[in-house]
Amino acid sequence: MPEGPETHYIADRARQLLAGKPLVTARFSLPELKRYEKRLKGRCVVDVQARGKALLTRFDNGLTLYTHSQLLGYWDFQAKTPPDPPTGSPRVWLATASGAASLHIAPKVEMWKTSAIESHPFLSKLGPDVLGSEVTADEFVERVGTPPFARRKLAVLLLQQEFAAGMGNYLRSEVLYEARLAPLRTGASLEPREARALAKALLAVSRRSYRSKFKGALPDSSKDYLAQTAKTFRFKVFEREGEPCPSCGSGIVMERIASRRLYWCPHCQQ
């Protein structure tokens, strides 16, 4: 599943291709969305935003398309005039005269009135987005010590979108390593300096990963973005089991916590 940095890059790519250009085609494979095809033809995409791991595509007629790729969904992009018809049967195909974006397999595809989108069941429960331009470390310093978060193990908490939107598995390992915190610590156990270290790492690691996307040419299919992340963003512990810790040289350990692989250094992370 693309995490916050990948989802924000997908939003950037879709916005670049589609925003401000009349749609020549809007196609949906889901029967309940077919009625929107005529309503969107000739309309313009106003903006594409990432909210955690969800994507919001806003149109100039008061509609917003909500999509969430979850584990298997992915976007394909074409920057050509005119774009080729999509392969397969995508859930969504949005095409202008000079580019197109198609969404495949994704289980969550919904159309909402823009005025009501903030009441969406998923969006309304999201915590601060780790890549939100207005989000500060102070927000997470406060959140980690309050119910219902304080008693949760950090390795579990950092996968929960209601705490920090956009976090995911590789970010979890890297954030805990940068903050020098053991995965089974709880928010309630953190001293003020440790809570501050965690909050700063949440933002710094996520934003560093996002910025790394612009150092190399990313593929035109988002299903390949996470593999590309490994090439553009240097993992310090993730998927480095048995390799030396960059700080102390002891071996990186892998454990399954919350049914996901977590990598950490027991010597550096206390």
Legacy VTK file of the C-alpha trace (Angstrom):
# vtk DataFile Version 3.0
C-alpha trace
ASCII
DATASET POLYDATA
POINTS 270 float
0.000 0.000 0.000
1.389 3.442 -0.867
2.046 5.407 2.305
1.639 9.141 2.799
4.676 10.265 0.739
3.690 8.073 -2.215
0.031 9.158 -2.025
1.016 12.830 -1.982
3.216 12.256 -5.007
0.344 10.496 -6.796
-1.825 13.546 -6.051
0.867 15.836 -7.452
1.120 13.763 -10.626
-2.637 13.597 -11.154
-2.992 17.337 -10.505
-0.262 18.109 -13.010
-1.945 16.003 -15.702
-5.577 16.910 -15.115
-6.099 20.183 -13.265
-7.596 23.063 -15.206
-8.184 21.060 -18.384
-11.636 20.004 -19.659
-12.269 16.284 -19.389
-12.906 14.653 -22.739
-13.744 11.369 -21.014
-14.827 10.331 -17.538
-15.432 6.618 -17.243
-16.335 4.477 -14.229
-16.673 0.702 -14.087
-18.856 0.710 -10.972
-22.561 0.765 -11.901
-23.440 3.262 -9.174
-21.014 5.800 -10.650
-22.064 5.482 -14.301
-24.530 8.342 -13.960
-21.664 10.749 -13.315
-19.933 10.150 -16.655
-22.072 12.649 -18.583
-22.015 15.132 -15.711
-18.220 15.226 -15.730
-17.553 15.347 -19.467
-16.345 18.826 -20.335
-15.860 19.766 -16.683
-12.469 20.572 -15.163
-10.566 19.047 -12.296
-10.021 21.871 -9.806
-7.578 20.042 -7.550
-6.290 16.631 -6.475
-5.400 16.288 -2.807
-3.954 13.508 -0.672
-5.522 13.034 2.726
-3.472 10.415 4.506
-3.627 7.521 2.053
-6.870 8.649 0.380
-7.113 10.761 -2.762
-9.682 13.520 -3.336
-10.271 14.668 -6.911
-12.381 17.843 -6.895
-14.328 18.938 -9.961
-15.668 22.376 -10.867
-19.324 21.292 -10.634
-19.414 20.700 -6.882
-18.457 17.006 -6.935
-15.460 15.287 -5.358
-14.254 11.787 -6.171
-13.012 9.878 -3.099
-10.647 6.971 -3.779
-8.521 4.753 -1.544
-6.176 2.219 -3.107
-5.721 0.117 0.059
-3.440 -2.883 -0.613
-3.949 -3.629 -4.292
-5.219 -0.496 -6.024
-2.911 1.561 -8.210
-2.964 4.550 -10.583
-1.588 4.642 -14.127
-0.706 7.973 -15.755
-0.249 9.051 -19.368
1.237 12.364 -20.422
0.612 12.311 -24.166
-1.676 13.891 -26.765
-4.074 12.222 -27.159
-3.812 9.592 -24.403
-4.284 5.931 -25.312
-7.380 4.113 -24.033
-6.592 2.410 -20.715
-5.690 -1.250 -20.581
-8.023 -3.623 -18.748
-11.134 -2.290 -17.085
-10.099 0.451 -14.646
-12.399 1.586 -11.857
-11.788 5.192 -12.942
-10.524 6.752 -16.163
-10.215 10.543 -16.367
-8.801 11.896 -19.627
-8.114 15.345 -21.044
-6.880 16.033 -24.569
-3.284 15.857 -23.344
-3.148 13.319 -20.520
-5.043 10.738 -18.485
-5.164 8.993 -15.131
-6.705 5.584 -14.526
-7.318 3.787 -11.243
-7.247 -0.003 -11.145
-8.547 -2.555 -8.609
-9.039 -0.031 -5.784
-11.920 -1.108 -3.510
-12.985 2.382 -2.421
-14.324 4.654 -5.168
-17.113 7.050 -4.221
-18.590 10.318 -5.476
-19.502 12.961 -2.920
-20.740 16.508 -2.947
-17.722 18.681 -2.254
-19.662 20.486 0.462
-20.137 17.200 2.338
-16.800 15.454 1.793
-15.400 16.289 5.234
-18.150 14.156 6.787
-16.867 11.059 4.970
-16.520 8.231 7.555
-12.817 7.734 6.825
-11.804 11.381 6.494
-13.700 12.514 9.573
-11.627 10.201 11.792
-8.185 11.003 10.388
-5.520 12.470 12.610
-3.179 15.236 11.418
-1.547 14.415 8.092
2.206 13.940 8.529
2.661 15.783 5.215
0.149 18.539 5.898
1.758 21.937 5.370
0.129 23.372 8.509
0.837 20.395 10.780
3.461 20.927 13.486
5.360 18.661 15.862
3.526 20.283 18.792
0.286 18.595 17.693
1.822 15.135 17.999
3.616 15.926 21.263
0.195 16.618 22.744
-1.661 13.742 21.045
0.703 10.930 22.040
-0.016 11.437 25.739
-3.810 11.707 25.536
-6.600 9.091 25.421
-7.067 6.940 23.440
-3.420 6.986 22.305
-1.332 7.094 25.485
-1.565 3.402 26.398
-1.013 1.981 22.927
2.338 0.511 21.964
4.169 2.849 19.629
4.568 0.139 16.975
0.782 -0.211 16.884
0.003 3.486 17.272
2.102 4.493 14.271
-0.055 2.375 11.969
-3.321 3.938 13.127
-4.553 6.667 10.829
-6.599 8.362 13.530
-3.322 9.198 15.265
-1.200 10.233 12.280
-2.651 10.174 8.781
-0.329 8.900 6.072
1.835 6.743 8.320
2.562 3.182 7.219
4.878 0.268 7.698
8.217 1.443 6.315
7.686 4.882 7.872
6.909 3.245 11.225
10.295 1.516 11.375
12.201 4.572 10.202
10.416 7.007 12.545
11.002 4.871 15.634
14.650 4.482 14.705
15.152 8.207 14.169
13.451 8.934 17.507
15.544 6.184 19.193
12.450 4.606 20.740
11.758 0.904 21.258
8.622 -0.313 19.456
6.883 -1.658 22.570
7.088 1.601 24.483
3.771 3.418 25.005
2.918 7.076 24.677
2.304 7.250 28.410
5.863 6.043 29.107
7.548 8.826 27.141
9.411 11.598 28.845
8.818 15.086 27.352
12.071 14.967 25.373
11.133 11.529 23.970
7.653 12.697 22.953
9.282 15.645 21.205
11.759 13.344 19.441
8.912 11.128 18.217
6.861 14.086 16.993
9.794 15.600 15.115
10.652 12.234 13.531
7.056 11.718 12.365
7.288 14.877 10.282
10.951 14.784 9.306
11.080 11.193 8.024
7.793 11.472 6.111
8.788 14.737 4.480
12.260 13.479 3.653
10.699 10.485 1.900
8.320 12.758 -0.020
11.143 15.057 -1.157
13.163 12.067 -2.330
10.525 11.323 -4.968
11.761 14.287 -6.994
15.347 13.055 -7.199
14.584 10.385 -9.767
12.039 9.655 -12.472
9.194 7.749 -10.845
7.291 5.167 -12.889
3.975 5.951 -14.563
2.216 3.302 -12.467
1.775 3.849 -8.746
1.966 0.101 -8.124
5.716 0.517 -8.590
6.112 3.557 -6.330
7.053 1.718 -3.146
9.779 -0.206 -4.946
11.018 3.093 -6.314
10.995 4.555 -2.805
13.690 2.064 -1.842
15.860 3.543 -4.610
15.288 7.225 -3.835
14.900 7.161 -0.032
17.646 5.524 2.006
16.202 3.093 4.544
18.261 3.048 7.732
16.571 -0.020 9.233
13.595 -1.097 7.091
14.263 -4.409 5.293
17.822 -4.436 6.687
17.527 -7.411 9.047
20.958 -8.640 10.163
22.773 -5.668 8.640
24.775 -3.324 10.899
22.971 -0.417 12.516
24.188 2.852 10.918
24.801 4.291 14.393
26.223 1.511 16.581
27.038 -1.343 14.212
24.950 -3.977 16.005
22.573 -6.118 13.965
19.176 -4.815 12.880
16.343 -7.038 14.162
13.038 -7.838 12.449
9.905 -8.594 14.468
6.259 -8.963 13.519
4.211 -6.469 15.502
0.576 -5.742 14.618
0.930 -8.402 11.887
3.495 -6.304 10.019
7.267 -6.490 9.752
9.086 -3.982 11.962
12.840 -3.387 11.852
14.779 -1.819 14.691
18.037 -1.662 16.633
17.622 -2.969 20.206
20.887 -1.284 21.202
20.000 2.250 20.020
16.257 2.185 20.603
15.288 2.183 24.266
LINES 1 271
270 0 1 2 3 4 5 6 7 8 9 10 11 12 13 14 15 16 17 18 19 20 21 22 23 24 25 26 27 28 29 30 31 32 33 34 35 36 37 38 39 40 41 42 43 44 45 46 47 48 49 50 51 52 53 54 55 56 57 58 59 60 61 62 63 64 65 66 67 68 69 70 71 72 73 74 75 76 77 78 79 80 81 82 83 84 85 86 87 88 89 90 91 92 93 94 95 96 97 98 99 100 101 102 103 104 105 106 107 108 109 110 111 112 113 114 115 116 117 118 119 120 121 122 123 124 125 126 127 128 129 130 131 132 133 134 135 136 137 138 139 140 141 142 143 144 145 146 147 148 149 150 151 152 153 154 155 156 157 158 159 160 161 162 163 164 165 166 167 168 169 170 171 172 173 174 175 176 177 178 179 180 181 182 183 184 185 186 187 188 189 190 191 192 193 194 195 196 197 198 199 200 201 202 203 204 205 206 207 208 209 210 211 212 213 214 215 216 217 218 219 220 221 222 223 224 225 226 227 228 229 230 231 232 233 234 235 236 237 238 239 240 241 242 243 244 245 246 247 248 249 250 251 252 253 254 255 256 257 258 259 260 261 262 263 264 265 266 267 268 269
